[in-house]
Amino acid sequence: MEEKNQEQKYQEARKALQEWLDKQGHNMCWYYPEIFRELSKILEVTPSRKPDLPPREEFRPNCERYECEIYEQNLL
């Protein structure tokens, strides 16, 4: 398998980030592990621990806050 050079990694990371930024509708939320998994894979970074989500009663209000901020900034 061919080793990627820095420019290839940069371009792949840039593409992954752009795809995440372009998500729409229900695919948007303040918790976005898929972008970090993809960037970790591209940049060959191994997580030192598993993700730790907050309790559901804390998660939902923060997700709603994120949505409100998006609407207030007229980003949608």
Secondary structure, DSSP 8 states (H G I E B T S, - for coil): -----HHHHHHHHHHHHHHHHT--GGG--S--HHHHHHHHHHHT---SS------HHHHHHHHHHHHHHHHHTT--
